[in-house]
Amino acid sequence: MRQRTSFVPDVMPHLKAGRHRNPRRGACFMEFASYLAGERWSDHPACTDRTLAALARGVNDLVADDRRDELVELIPRVVGLRGGDELGLLVALRAAITALPVASLERQRVLAAGIISICALLAQRGVPSHDLRDEAHRVLDEVPDAARWARTHVTTISPRSPRLDTISCELVVATAVVGAARACVPDPDAHLIRMLSDAVADIEAVVRPSALAPVPALL
């Protein structure tokens, strides 16, 4: 198995929170990705799925400054990770799965409702996600009160909103990121980093199923 070494090249700035006009002022995760992709400097580049990019920006901004460089090895891996709407569903589900066990009760309810809705939609569309959906149901079992509330809530959603759109997926992601960042646990940063790392791996399995698929290098 190929091992990855986490480092920040001397020729590039260290990751920082927020948006930056140019590399001299620093770079966030997705700005760095836009540079590697050869795109115009932006934190919303076209090289990455919209929902995955939203997750990357959220984690980049809320992880502690002394832990942010742990994200660097993930940056080249998100370049080229884009495709259909199913990618956003998978990203949102992974984010919700990671945050649900540690988030506050209020956010747990929102995340549980998101998980139930996304799992149903993935199954309906026939998106290969059996293992991820099984993991989602196991996590729901860990928070029975929130899961019970969510199942009741989901049945009351109007039929005029039969699907989750990209905006809804990004709202689930935002709730998950804040829920993990503000969780009363010893190391919330570990949950944030794992959230993004696992989401990238999930999407790679869809977009780059072959180990031969090229991944842009940092240098």
Secondary structure by P-SEA (a helix, b strand, c coil): cbbbbbbbbcccccccccccccccccccaaaaaaaaaccccccccccccaaaaaaaaaaaacccccccccccccccccccccccaaaaaaaaaaaaaaacccccaaaaaaaaaaaaaaaaaaaaaccccaaaaaaaaaaaaacaaaaaaaaaaaaacccccccccaaaaaaaaaaaaaaaaacccccaaaaaaaaaaaaaaaaaaacccccccbbbbcc
